[in-house]
Amino acid sequence: MSSGRVVIVGAGPGGMAAALAAHRVGFETTILERYPEIKAAGNILNLWPPPQKVLQLLGVNTNDLGAPVHSVFANHRGRIRADVRLPDEVVREYGGGFIGLLRPGLYQRLLEALPAGVLRVGHNVTGFEDNGRNITVHVQGQPDIETDVLIGADGINSLVRETLWGNEPIREQNLHLVGGYLLLDGTQPAEGVISHDRDTQGSYTAIRHEGRGGYEWWVLRAWPHDKPFTEDLKAYAARYAAPFGDPLVSLIAQTPSEHLQRWLIRDRKPLKQWSLGRATLLGDAAHPTSPYAAYGAGMSIEDGYFLARELAAVDISDTGQVRAALQAYEDRRKPHTAKMSQLAYQNGIMFHRLPRPLQPLRDLIFDHTPFLQKVIGDQMPADIVAQLSEIEDPPAPQ
Ligand SMILES: Cc1cc2nc3c(=O)[nH]c(=O)nc-3n(C[C@H](O)[C@H](O)[C@H](O)COP(=O)(O)OP(=O)(O)OC[C@H]3O[C@@H](n4cnc5c(N)ncnc54)[C@H](O)[C@@H]3O)c2cc1C
């Protein structure tokens, strides 16, 4: 077993998964979360098989965590443009493709798995210093905390990232998403349909939450990031969902108003280097990703697993070994996370910000050639299979 101290800033999905992974290999692990309680900021969520596999390895109960969904990309009239079909053995193990769930359901399962004493809420980190041998973390109104390794899992506006690498501007995508969910009795078809008309994405997937089924849906369109939004969310979603017809239209109509939310879509350009000295980043702090990928939370969960695995292989009292481990971690994670976040960014432009004269041409290609099947329908399963094979615990020592 490893020894030494690991402090994680932020108790989102990435921070909690990293804490589980670090604790599991023997580190004295602490999460510092600024808010007085752990509350999921948001509701709708999908998780692909690789983060599901990590959660299982970390001892998180994934039983009935979400609805196993087979997903397709379509146009607003229902014409299939890409079918995301995973290999049979992956479908058997993890369900149809991704699972559809609610964010609070994931947080609850992560919290249940966290050992007592690891999480400290109401701890707002205000700064830190790395003296080469260890790191001193400053927490508002609390005594300083010393650690051997500091992990910034503090989201898109990461203080750890800014302290290490300065303030890089947020990339406003000038898109917004209005989404919601409803829980229903009985069984629902395990399907997810991601569909687009000329300038709107109107999508829905089955979900499970606390033993009940239902649906989550979202409507995504261009919207200037600095323009105030005052319209009723449901009326707005219903208006732009109308061309998609049922079931989207009726799902929106049945959604209780308190289950609707709106987000501006933003990310940052991939960072060249994440780690410095004894500190590193993970999840949105390292690679904020537009919801177009439906993979930001998934990648943050995977990051924590790979990071703990590298740290477990070295003596973290030795600064040179810590640096090498952090570098190995980010070298492994950067290509995949940069690819996903850039793809999500480009998809946002392609579907919503293309000049008007090019839009019919784009849709002609998407509707009548195998282009989307190749770049999404075939590529995503290949990426998922590759990620799954990387997530393997090393054999136990003899
Ligand atoms: C509308 C929408 C839909 C999405 N859908 C999906 C999806 O389907 N699938 C998917 O995988 N991803 C999805 N994402 C992306 C996903 O939500 C994020 O990528 C994910 O939450 C990142 O997790 P994280 O742990 O890195 O950071 P966060 O979830 O942002 O957590 C950061 C934590 O750090 C804390 N913190 C910040 N600063 C400090 C400080 N100074 N001191 C102490 N604590 C601090 C915060 O309070 C917070 O708890 C979606 C995002 C949006 C907006």
The ligand as an ORCA input file, in Angstrom:
! r2SCAN-3c Opt
* xyz 0 1
  C     -25.895     21.091    -19.363
  C     -24.751     20.187    -19.139
  C     -24.870     18.848    -19.470
  C     -23.809     17.992    -19.284
  N     -23.969     16.685    -19.613
  C     -22.974     15.820    -19.396
  C     -23.157     14.434    -19.683
  O     -24.215     14.021    -20.162
  N     -22.134     13.580    -19.423
  C     -20.950     14.018    -18.894
  O     -20.058     13.172    -18.674
  N     -20.743     15.330    -18.637
  C     -21.713     16.235    -18.860
  N     -21.520     17.558    -18.601
  C     -20.192     18.023    -18.147
  C     -20.001     17.805    -16.655
  O     -21.032     18.414    -15.947
  C     -18.681     18.385    -16.163
  O     -17.673     18.050    -17.067
  C     -18.342     17.808    -14.770
  O     -19.232     18.297    -13.793
  C     -16.914     18.157    -14.374
  O     -16.657     17.591    -13.123
  P     -15.495     18.131    -12.202
  O     -15.530     17.286    -10.966
  O     -14.231     18.228    -12.968
  O     -15.897     19.658    -11.848
  P     -17.205     20.268    -11.191
  O     -18.366     19.366    -11.346
  O     -17.311     21.649    -11.716
  O     -16.871     20.336     -9.633
  C     -15.948     21.272     -9.116
  C     -16.128     21.351     -7.599
  O     -15.088     22.171     -7.059
  C     -15.618     23.036     -6.066
  N     -14.720     24.187     -5.945
  C     -14.453     25.129     -6.879
  N     -13.562     26.030     -6.423
  C     -13.247     25.643     -5.155
  C     -12.386     26.174     -4.153
  N     -11.661     27.273     -4.365
  N     -12.293     25.528     -2.957
  C     -13.022     24.397     -2.729
  N     -13.885     23.868     -3.634
  C     -13.982     24.472     -4.842
  C     -17.003     23.364     -6.624
  O     -17.875     23.870     -5.638
  C     -17.447     22.004     -7.187
  O     -18.080     21.223     -6.202
  C     -22.577     18.468    -18.771
  C     -22.448     19.809    -18.428
  C     -23.520     20.664    -18.615
  C     -23.377     22.123    -18.252
*
